[in-house]
Amino acid sequence: MSRRVIWTLPAILGIVLAVVLSDAADKTRPAPGSEQYIIREVRHELIMLPFYSVFDNFDYRVNGHVVTLMGQVTRPTLKSDAENVVKTIEGVAKVINDIRVLPLSPMDNGIRIAVFRKIYEWDSPLFIYSQRAVPQIHIIVDNGNVTLAGTVDSQSDKEIAGMRTNQVPGIFSVKNDLVVKKK
């Protein structure tokens, strides 16, 4: 065999392998307009909103071609932005916007910042969650009542988040709705 054939054969095999793998990936990707496609796209569009932060929480339900948006946000514009981007997803026929805008309160803003600092301190075991593109632990403060929402990697992380939140003065109650990821 010549050197040219030896170098060409791996290149050809690489191209064939890439085509086969891309065909396999296309078969696992949901069809545009399908319920699975809508679910995937709603999540993507919501987390890509520019003012979505650790102090906001989105949830949604997809029933056929109807999307119900739920959660809490600190800005009224975020509520309308969420509805507007979901309306543009292929296959969505109707959007029900049940997102609640949290009341403006200097006290709540102070609690939000204090809880954020307590959970995400550089020496906290939860600091790693602050390094991700989309924050996993969301801090929802409503009239002095704190709800922790999102996902964590372990039960101990959930408990630490709850304990650290309870250490912040001025909080009336703490509800720990963090979900532990299944491994």
Backbone bond lengths (Angstrom), bond angles and torsions (degrees), N, CA, C in turn:
res aa  C-N    CA-C-N  psi(-1)  N-CA   C-N-CA  omega(-1)  CA-C   N-CA-C  phi
1 M - - - 1.452 - - 1.516 109.57 -
2 S 1.286 113.58 142.97 1.458 116.92 179.38 1.523 109.68 -84.67
3 R 1.316 115.36 164.09 1.475 120.40 179.12 1.523 111.14 -61.70
4 R 1.315 117.48 -35.06 1.455 121.40 -178.51 1.537 110.78 -61.56
5 V 1.318 117.84 -42.44 1.467 122.34 179.96 1.527 109.81 -67.47
6 I 1.312 117.32 -39.10 1.463 121.23 -179.31 1.522 110.26 -63.32
7 W 1.309 119.36 -40.45 1.466 122.30 179.54 1.527 111.76 -78.34
8 T 1.298 119.47 -30.88 1.458 123.58 -178.16 1.518 111.53 -74.42
9 L 1.306 118.20 -38.12 1.467 122.35 -177.12 1.540 112.27 -58.19
10 P 1.339 120.81 -48.24 1.466 119.25 177.58 1.534 112.79 -62.86
11 A 1.319 117.00 -34.56 1.456 119.87 178.92 1.525 110.73 -65.34
12 I 1.304 116.29 -43.51 1.470 120.56 178.97 1.525 110.16 -64.87
13 L 1.311 117.62 -44.15 1.457 121.22 178.63 1.527 111.18 -62.23
14 G 1.322 117.15 -37.80 1.457 121.15 177.50 1.517 111.76 -63.58
15 I 1.321 117.03 -42.48 1.464 121.20 178.93 1.526 110.66 -64.88
16 V 1.321 116.96 -45.07 1.473 120.85 178.88 1.526 110.29 -60.84
17 L 1.326 116.75 -43.86 1.459 121.01 179.42 1.531 111.12 -62.60
18 A 1.320 118.10 -41.49 1.463 121.94 178.84 1.530 110.78 -62.92
19 V 1.323 118.20 -41.10 1.462 121.70 179.41 1.531 110.36 -65.65
20 V 1.325 116.63 -43.54 1.469 120.56 179.64 1.527 110.70 -63.66
21 L 1.334 117.71 -43.48 1.462 120.85 -179.72 1.522 111.68 -67.45
22 S 1.330 118.30 -37.28 1.468 119.88 179.31 1.524 110.28 -68.51
23 D 1.339 117.88 -35.11 1.466 120.42 175.70 1.517 110.71 -65.13
24 A 1.340 117.22 -39.22 1.465 120.92 178.49 1.524 110.46 -66.20
25 A 1.322 117.43 -39.13 1.470 120.90 179.20 1.527 110.72 -65.95
26 D 1.341 117.64 -37.86 1.459 121.03 178.63 1.524 111.64 -64.49
27 K 1.325 117.87 -32.07 1.462 121.07 -179.79 1.524 111.36 -72.69
28 T 1.341 118.94 -26.61 1.452 121.22 179.76 1.530 111.93 -89.30
29 R 1.305 117.86 -15.03 1.467 122.33 179.76 1.526 108.54 -78.19
30 P 1.348 117.19 129.97 1.468 118.85 -179.08 1.531 112.01 -66.27
31 A 1.318 114.95 149.68 1.465 120.65 -179.24 1.527 110.15 -69.24
32 P 1.336 117.70 137.94 1.469 120.07 177.61 1.530 110.90 -54.84
33 G 1.338 114.80 134.83 1.458 120.40 -179.19 1.514 114.24 91.67
34 S 1.344 117.48 -15.02 1.467 120.02 179.36 1.527 110.08 -75.35
35 E 1.320 116.23 163.19 1.461 119.81 -178.77 1.529 111.17 -62.23
36 Q 1.327 117.83 -40.40 1.469 120.79 178.14 1.523 111.20 -63.97
37 Y 1.302 116.89 -38.52 1.470 121.49 176.70 1.524 110.10 -63.66
38 I 1.329 116.54 -45.38 1.466 120.80 -179.61 1.522 110.21 -61.53
39 I 1.330 118.06 -44.05 1.467 122.02 179.58 1.526 110.05 -58.05
40 R 1.322 116.31 -48.39 1.469 120.70 -179.10 1.528 111.54 -62.90
41 E 1.315 116.60 -43.52 1.463 120.66 -177.02 1.530 112.49 -71.64
42 V 1.339 117.90 -36.16 1.463 119.96 178.53 1.519 109.20 -61.26
43 R 1.328 116.59 -48.15 1.470 120.17 178.99 1.526 110.68 -56.89
44 H 1.326 115.63 -47.99 1.465 120.68 -178.37 1.530 111.29 -60.55
45 E 1.320 116.68 -48.29 1.468 120.26 -177.48 1.529 111.50 -63.61
46 L 1.333 117.53 -39.75 1.467 120.18 -178.29 1.526 111.65 -66.63
47 I 1.329 117.79 -44.19 1.464 118.59 -177.81 1.521 112.44 -73.98
48 M 1.326 117.37 -14.66 1.461 120.90 178.86 1.531 112.96 -89.91
49 L 1.332 117.78 -4.09 1.469 119.60 178.88 1.525 109.54 -60.62
50 P 1.326 118.12 134.94 1.463 120.88 -171.51 1.527 115.91 -63.70
51 F 1.328 119.18 -30.07 1.462 119.65 -176.86 1.531 112.85 -105.33
52 Y 1.329 116.50 12.86 1.466 121.54 176.63 1.523 107.72 -70.10
53 S 1.339 116.60 128.08 1.463 118.99 -175.22 1.519 111.39 -135.95
54 V 1.302 114.41 -177.93 1.456 122.58 179.05 1.535 110.73 -65.38
55 F 1.326 118.33 -16.70 1.460 122.14 -179.01 1.530 112.70 -95.46
56 D 1.326 116.95 7.06 1.458 123.27 177.89 1.521 108.57 -119.33
57 N 1.319 115.75 155.56 1.456 120.17 179.07 1.523 108.93 -142.37
58 F 1.320 116.43 123.06 1.460 121.31 176.67 1.520 109.34 -108.60
59 D 1.308 114.33 142.06 1.451 121.87 170.11 1.523 105.31 -139.38
60 Y 1.303 117.28 158.68 1.461 119.44 -179.59 1.517 109.76 -156.11
61 R 1.320 113.98 160.21 1.456 121.35 176.49 1.526 106.83 -135.08
62 V 1.315 115.96 135.31 1.459 121.10 178.49 1.521 107.74 -114.76
63 N 1.324 114.94 124.46 1.455 121.28 177.94 1.525 107.10 -126.60
64 G 1.318 115.68 95.37 1.458 120.15 -174.86 1.516 109.74 68.45
65 H 1.324 116.10 -114.10 1.464 120.77 -179.37 1.527 112.31 -110.64
66 V 1.347 115.28 16.72 1.465 121.48 178.40 1.523 108.74 -110.80
67 V 1.329 116.69 126.74 1.460 122.39 179.93 1.523 108.49 -111.04
68 T 1.343 115.91 126.89 1.461 120.94 174.84 1.521 107.62 -107.40
69 L 1.328 116.02 120.15 1.460 122.10 178.66 1.520 109.13 -94.37
70 M 1.332 116.25 135.80 1.460 122.03 179.57 1.520 108.15 -136.55
71 G 1.313 116.57 172.37 1.452 121.36 177.34 1.510 111.45 123.75
72 Q 1.331 114.97 -165.38 1.451 122.12 -177.95 1.527 108.74 -137.45
73 V 1.323 115.22 140.32 1.462 120.56 178.28 1.525 109.51 -134.54
74 T 1.317 116.00 156.48 1.460 121.09 -179.82 1.525 112.38 -91.45
75 R 1.333 117.88 -15.10 1.468 121.71 -177.64 1.529 109.86 -123.09
76 P 1.317 117.81 131.77 1.469 120.49 176.87 1.528 112.32 -60.00
77 T 1.328 116.98 -34.04 1.467 119.70 -179.31 1.521 112.03 -66.03
78 L 1.330 117.41 -28.57 1.464 120.58 178.62 1.527 110.26 -68.03
79 K 1.310 116.57 -35.43 1.468 121.16 177.14 1.526 109.84 -62.01
80 S 1.322 116.40 -49.49 1.471 119.66 -178.65 1.527 111.33 -70.37
81 D 1.333 117.94 -35.71 1.468 120.71 176.83 1.524 111.06 -61.36
82 A 1.335 116.25 -41.49 1.467 120.57 179.86 1.524 110.17 -61.15
83 E 1.311 116.38 -46.36 1.467 120.15 179.51 1.527 110.68 -62.11
84 N 1.319 116.59 -44.41 1.467 120.60 -177.06 1.519 112.78 -63.41
85 V 1.346 118.70 -40.99 1.469 119.00 -179.08 1.523 111.45 -72.85
86 V 1.329 117.40 -33.57 1.464 119.81 179.81 1.527 110.42 -69.63
87 K 1.323 117.38 -33.91 1.472 120.99 178.58 1.524 111.91 -60.92
88 T 1.322 117.26 -28.00 1.471 120.70 -176.02 1.530 113.42 -83.34
89 I 1.333 118.06 -7.02 1.468 121.02 -177.83 1.528 109.05 -72.25
90 E 1.319 115.22 133.53 1.454 120.83 179.98 1.528 110.27 -60.39
91 G 1.320 115.55 128.09 1.461 120.97 178.57 1.513 114.38 99.24
92 V 1.322 118.04 -12.74 1.468 120.73 179.61 1.529 108.37 -82.55
93 A 1.346 115.59 120.19 1.465 120.60 -179.52 1.520 111.48 -95.36
94 K 1.345 116.50 -31.79 1.462 119.77 -176.04 1.517 109.31 -150.39
95 V 1.353 115.75 143.81 1.465 122.15 176.13 1.521 108.17 -122.23
96 I 1.334 115.71 124.72 1.458 121.87 174.27 1.525 105.95 -103.88
97 N 1.319 116.80 117.20 1.455 121.00 -174.09 1.527 110.44 -101.90
98 D 1.342 115.48 96.80 1.468 122.02 177.73 1.529 111.60 -103.49
99 I 1.328 117.21 22.27 1.467 120.85 178.38 1.524 107.93 -70.58
100 R 1.311 115.80 135.15 1.463 121.68 -178.70 1.529 109.51 -100.66
101 V 1.321 115.93 130.09 1.464 121.04 175.55 1.524 107.28 -87.50
102 L 1.337 115.98 122.90 1.460 121.28 -178.82 1.530 109.86 -70.35
103 P 1.343 117.29 145.35 1.471 119.08 -179.08 1.526 112.03 -66.61
104 L 1.330 114.85 147.99 1.462 120.50 176.39 1.524 108.36 -72.58
105 S 1.319 116.46 127.85 1.456 119.86 -178.75 1.520 109.54 -157.63
106 P 1.320 117.71 121.54 1.463 119.83 176.43 1.538 111.59 -60.87
107 M 1.344 116.67 -34.98 1.458 119.83 178.28 1.539 110.37 -63.23
108 D 1.339 116.77 -46.13 1.467 120.45 179.12 1.529 111.25 -63.00
109 N 1.330 117.07 -39.51 1.465 119.63 177.93 1.525 111.29 -61.59
110 G 1.328 116.80 -40.92 1.459 120.35 176.87 1.522 111.99 -63.18
111 I 1.325 116.27 -40.61 1.471 120.58 178.38 1.522 109.85 -65.49
112 R 1.320 117.73 -42.65 1.472 120.99 179.44 1.533 110.25 -55.49
113 I 1.317 115.64 -49.12 1.464 120.17 -177.76 1.525 110.82 -65.95
114 A 1.319 117.58 -41.57 1.469 120.72 -179.77 1.524 111.32 -65.03
115 V 1.336 117.66 -41.93 1.471 120.71 178.68 1.526 109.87 -67.08
116 F 1.330 116.72 -42.55 1.464 120.19 177.62 1.525 110.44 -55.50
117 R 1.324 116.10 -49.43 1.469 120.37 -179.06 1.519 111.31 -62.45
118 K 1.327 116.93 -40.01 1.465 120.82 -177.87 1.531 110.93 -67.08
119 I 1.327 117.22 -41.43 1.469 120.67 -178.47 1.525 111.29 -74.96
120 Y 1.321 117.32 -44.40 1.460 121.43 -170.92 1.529 114.47 -101.24
121 E 1.337 118.74 18.01 1.467 120.78 176.78 1.526 110.07 -53.25
122 W 1.315 116.60 149.41 1.460 120.41 -176.51 1.527 112.08 -61.29
123 D 1.343 118.58 -27.50 1.463 120.19 -179.49 1.534 111.99 -96.55
124 S 1.323 117.18 7.49 1.465 121.72 179.39 1.528 109.81 -82.22
125 P 1.337 117.38 144.63 1.473 119.06 174.37 1.533 111.75 -65.33
126 L 1.320 117.25 -12.58 1.466 121.60 -179.94 1.526 112.75 -94.03
127 F 1.321 117.36 -0.41 1.467 121.97 -178.01 1.524 111.57 -54.65
128 I 1.319 117.86 -35.14 1.471 122.35 -177.50 1.537 111.30 -57.63
129 Y 1.340 116.83 -31.51 1.463 119.92 -179.85 1.524 112.04 -68.61
130 S 1.302 117.90 -22.76 1.468 120.66 179.16 1.523 111.34 -78.24
131 Q 1.314 118.03 -13.42 1.458 122.35 -176.60 1.517 113.41 -89.39
132 R 1.297 117.55 -0.07 1.466 121.27 -178.10 1.524 110.14 -91.12
133 A 1.322 116.32 154.84 1.466 120.97 -176.94 1.526 112.25 -60.55
134 V 1.318 116.15 -42.35 1.458 120.93 176.74 1.521 106.59 -112.39
135 P 1.325 117.46 119.40 1.466 119.19 -177.85 1.527 111.07 -60.75
136 Q 1.316 116.07 135.15 1.460 119.88 -176.43 1.518 112.74 -89.04
137 I 1.312 117.99 -26.93 1.453 121.08 178.76 1.528 107.43 -104.50
138 H 1.324 115.80 111.84 1.464 121.38 -179.29 1.524 109.10 -98.88
139 I 1.313 115.36 138.56 1.460 123.26 -176.12 1.522 108.03 -111.27
140 I 1.320 115.97 107.99 1.458 121.48 -178.79 1.521 107.64 -107.83
141 V 1.328 116.73 120.63 1.463 121.78 -178.46 1.524 108.28 -119.13
142 D 1.328 115.38 123.10 1.452 121.78 -178.58 1.525 108.71 -132.54
143 N 1.345 116.22 103.06 1.463 121.98 -179.89 1.529 112.83 54.42
144 G 1.316 116.53 44.81 1.459 121.78 177.06 1.512 114.93 84.76
145 N 1.325 118.13 -3.40 1.460 122.67 177.54 1.524 108.72 -100.36
146 V 1.330 116.40 126.85 1.461 121.61 -175.00 1.518 110.02 -106.15
147 T 1.326 115.58 134.55 1.462 122.09 171.71 1.519 107.12 -121.43
148 L 1.328 116.10 128.53 1.458 121.57 173.45 1.522 107.36 -97.07
149 A 1.317 116.91 125.21 1.455 122.14 -178.22 1.518 108.81 -128.67
150 G 1.323 116.48 157.05 1.454 121.33 178.12 1.509 111.12 122.00
151 T 1.331 115.26 -157.87 1.464 120.65 -176.87 1.518 111.04 -128.38
152 V 1.320 114.70 148.75 1.463 122.05 174.41 1.527 107.93 -133.26
153 D 1.324 115.59 166.57 1.459 120.48 -175.16 1.523 114.22 -83.36
154 S 1.330 117.71 -21.34 1.467 119.20 -175.84 1.525 111.33 -149.26
155 Q 1.329 114.48 162.15 1.453 120.84 177.47 1.529 110.89 -63.35
156 S 1.335 115.95 -36.34 1.471 118.55 179.76 1.531 111.27 -66.00
157 D 1.339 118.16 -36.29 1.468 120.66 176.25 1.530 110.32 -63.78
158 K 1.312 116.86 -39.16 1.470 120.85 177.75 1.526 109.93 -61.89
159 E 1.323 116.31 -45.76 1.460 120.82 -178.40 1.535 111.70 -67.26
160 I 1.327 116.65 -39.47 1.472 120.51 178.05 1.527 110.06 -62.57
161 A 1.327 116.81 -43.22 1.468 120.55 179.31 1.531 110.52 -60.24
162 G 1.319 116.66 -43.26 1.454 120.66 178.47 1.519 112.26 -64.65
163 M 1.332 116.87 -44.15 1.468 120.77 -179.90 1.524 111.32 -64.75
164 R 1.326 116.91 -44.28 1.466 120.31 -179.48 1.530 110.63 -64.30
165 T 1.320 117.07 -38.53 1.462 120.74 178.55 1.525 110.54 -64.15
166 N 1.320 116.79 -41.18 1.468 121.30 179.97 1.525 112.81 -64.32
167 Q 1.323 118.18 -16.76 1.461 122.00 -179.94 1.535 112.71 -80.99
168 V 1.329 116.88 -11.27 1.467 120.68 -177.80 1.531 109.15 -80.26
169 P 1.334 117.64 126.64 1.469 119.97 179.65 1.531 111.88 -71.82
170 G 1.340 115.30 151.13 1.456 120.84 175.55 1.510 114.75 92.46
171 I 1.332 117.76 -0.13 1.463 121.29 -179.49 1.525 108.93 -90.00
172 F 1.335 116.12 135.72 1.468 120.20 178.43 1.528 111.31 -84.50
173 S 1.344 117.26 -40.07 1.464 120.51 179.37 1.517 109.97 -154.67
174 V 1.330 114.95 156.93 1.469 121.60 176.84 1.518 107.79 -127.82
175 K 1.323 114.95 126.20 1.466 121.53 176.01 1.529 106.46 -115.04
176 N 1.320 116.43 118.72 1.463 120.98 -176.80 1.524 109.32 -99.63
177 D 1.330 115.99 95.56 1.464 121.73 179.08 1.532 112.22 -99.44
178 L 1.330 117.47 19.86 1.461 120.30 178.88 1.520 109.15 -64.94
179 V 1.315 115.52 141.80 1.450 122.63 179.54 1.519 108.22 -108.41
180 V 1.328 116.39 133.58 1.468 121.20 177.99 1.521 107.64 -86.23
181 K 1.335 116.28 126.82 1.469 121.93 179.48 1.520 109.58 -63.40
182 K 1.323 114.85 140.41 1.466 119.63 174.43 1.503 108.81 -81.44
183 K 1.306 115.75 137.32 1.478 119.56 -178.45 1.491 111.46 -96.67
